[in-house]
Amino acid sequence: MTRARLTAGRVQSFTCPEGKEQAFLRDSEVPGLALRVTAAGNRAYVFEGKLNRRTLRLTIGSPAHWTIETARARARELASLVDRGLDPRAELEKQRQEAEAARTRREAAEVCALEVWHAYCHERRDVWGERHYLDHLRIAAPGGEPRKKGEGVTQPGPLYALLNQPLASLTTEAVEAWAARNAHRPTQARLGLRLLKAFLNWCRTRPDFAQVLPAENPAHSRKARETLGTPKAKNDCLQREQLQPWFEKVRQQHPTVAAYLQTLLLTGARPGEVLALTWDAVDFQWLTLTIRDKVEGERVIPLTPYVARLLAALPRRNEWVFASDKASAPINRPGHAVERVCRLAGIPHVSLHGLRRSFGTLSEWVEAPVGVVAQLMGHRPSATAERHYRARPIDLLRKWHTGIEGWILEQAGIEQPPAEANPAKLRVVR
């Protein structure tokens, strides 16, 4: 290498000799600094030093962007690292990673929480039930869509305003303020708080998002929980003396709705489970129903005689048992219908889930074993004996389930039909 004090004139006039790929002009003021010129005329300041008896060379930058003094300052920094036994390349990589991490944190802090919410829903959809997935979409919906029933547009979901801001804004204070604003609809707000808590736990498993969230999950706020209150236990349930007027009025409703409500009461299944029944889950030959269960995945229960008659009489419009007249989908949850039935029958309101509660309560009149009723309804086993020492066959469940159905129909003044080999087969009517 040629050694001389670097000046603007020398930097500009130095060239690469003929027959060489590159040439160096070393600075006499800062020994580690040199100007490199290639045969193609490209110029760059470089630093050269020895680390662990090995020569290392790093490019500082082009003279078009670096002045001689700034290049000297940079060469002195690199020489200081080498003198301390540090590899400047490793330090540069560390600085690059730190800068990249800072940029990622800034981007994560600025990303809209609503975008992350939809990414979360998309990732988890395969392990969620359809109802749970739709709850996530509904509770964070922006609103403004035309209502399916009635006039006007839909209102924003309870979580929309909270999520429609940067993810870094989801602090404990923000969640507590949101709870105070939504205290007038505590049921939906409590659901929103539970879903938000799971969402933020998911975010904390993502390195990018975890860095911009508080150390403690903001949705764990005690103040937010106290603001929304504790849900009261519901006890709406059909009593024995209410069965006759209830059945009388429910059988006057739309045939599909009537069949749905009666099936709900006589199976004890969850409203969504019954609504999601498809024809391939109904076995008229072996008289069983296969129900998609949120606890066990799926459970098989008996298809009792009266329920079998109800289902066999339904038209097969599509794959759904309780199919809509207008679309290739099941009917909407008939909440208004069950309310109307109770009003016409002159009994207190019983919700759709109250019909499930009614099945469990009324089963005690026939002294059905608690474990049998729990298995029919899809409850988790509540004792070691139930979990590990009870494997009830479908015929044993059928014995008790048919008895429960027969007693309910007897109180309603309805004769239970005899069990048939295949209720779906056409019969000659005389």
GISUL-V761192 format. One record per backbone hydrogen bond with DSSP energy under -0.5 kcal/mol. CO is the residue of the C=O (numbers start at 1). NH is the residue of the N-H. Records with the same first field share a line. If there is no record, write none. Layout:
BEGIN
CO = NH ; NH
END
This chain:
BEGIN
2 = 26
4 = 28
7 = 11
8 = 12
9 = 13
10 = 14
15 = 17
17 = 20
21 = 39
23 = 37
24 = 2 ; 26
25 = 35
26 = 4
29 = 31
30 = 33
32 = 48
33 = 27
34 = 36 ; 46
35 = 25
36 = 44
37 = 23
38 = 41
42 = 38
44 = 36
45 = 60 ; 61
46 = 34
47 = 58
49 = 56
51 = 54
54 = 51
56 = 49
58 = 47
61 = 45
62 = 65 ; 66
67 = 71
68 = 72
69 = 73
70 = 74
71 = 75
72 = 76
73 = 77
74 = 78
75 = 79
76 = 80
77 = 81
78 = 82
79 = 83
80 = 84
81 = 86
82 = 85
86 = 88
87 = 90 ; 91
88 = 92
89 = 93
90 = 94
91 = 95
92 = 96
93 = 97
94 = 98
95 = 99
96 = 100
97 = 101
98 = 102
99 = 103
100 = 104
101 = 105
102 = 106
103 = 107
104 = 108
105 = 109
106 = 110
107 = 111
109 = 168
111 = 167
112 = 115 ; 116
113 = 117
114 = 118
115 = 119
116 = 120
117 = 121
118 = 122
119 = 123
120 = 124
121 = 125
124 = 127 ; 128
125 = 128
129 = 133
130 = 134
131 = 135
132 = 136
133 = 137
134 = 138
135 = 139
136 = 140
138 = 141
139 = 159 ; 160
141 = 157
145 = 154
152 = 147
154 = 144
157 = 160 ; 161
159 = 163
160 = 164
163 = 114 ; 165
165 = 113
166 = 169
167 = 170
169 = 171
171 = 175
172 = 176
173 = 177
174 = 178
175 = 179
176 = 180
177 = 181
178 = 182
180 = 183
182 = 185
183 = 186
185 = 189
186 = 190
187 = 191
188 = 192
189 = 193
190 = 194
191 = 195
192 = 196
193 = 197
194 = 198
195 = 199
196 = 200
197 = 201
198 = 202
199 = 203
200 = 204
201 = 205
202 = 205
203 = 206
205 = 207
206 = 210
207 = 211
209 = 212 ; 213
210 = 213
217 = 220
218 = 221
221 = 225
222 = 226
223 = 227
224 = 228
225 = 229
239 = 242 ; 243
240 = 243
242 = 246
243 = 247
244 = 248
245 = 249
246 = 250
247 = 251
249 = 252
250 = 253
254 = 258
255 = 259
256 = 260
257 = 261
258 = 262
259 = 263
260 = 264
261 = 265
262 = 266
263 = 267
264 = 268
270 = 274
271 = 275
272 = 276
274 = 277
277 = 321
278 = 281
279 = 282
281 = 283 ; 290
282 = 284
283 = 287 ; 288
287 = 303
288 = 283
289 = 291 ; 301
291 = 293 ; 299
293 = 297
296 = 298
297 = 293
299 = 291 ; 301
301 = 289
302 = 304
304 = 308
305 = 309
306 = 310
307 = 311
308 = 312
309 = 313
311 = 314
315 = 317
319 = 279
320 = 318 ; 323
321 = 323
322 = 331
327 = 329
329 = 324
333 = 335
334 = 338
335 = 339
336 = 340
337 = 341
338 = 342
339 = 343
340 = 344
341 = 345
342 = 346 ; 347
343 = 346
351 = 355
352 = 355 ; 356
353 = 357
354 = 358
355 = 359
356 = 360
357 = 361
358 = 362
359 = 363
361 = 364
362 = 365
363 = 366 ; 368
364 = 367
369 = 373
370 = 374
371 = 375
372 = 376
373 = 377
374 = 378 ; 379
383 = 387
384 = 388
385 = 389
393 = 396 ; 397
394 = 398
395 = 399
396 = 400
397 = 401
398 = 402
399 = 403
400 = 404
401 = 405
402 = 406
403 = 407
404 = 408
405 = 409
406 = 410
407 = 411
408 = 412
409 = 414
410 = 413
422 = 425
428 = 430
END
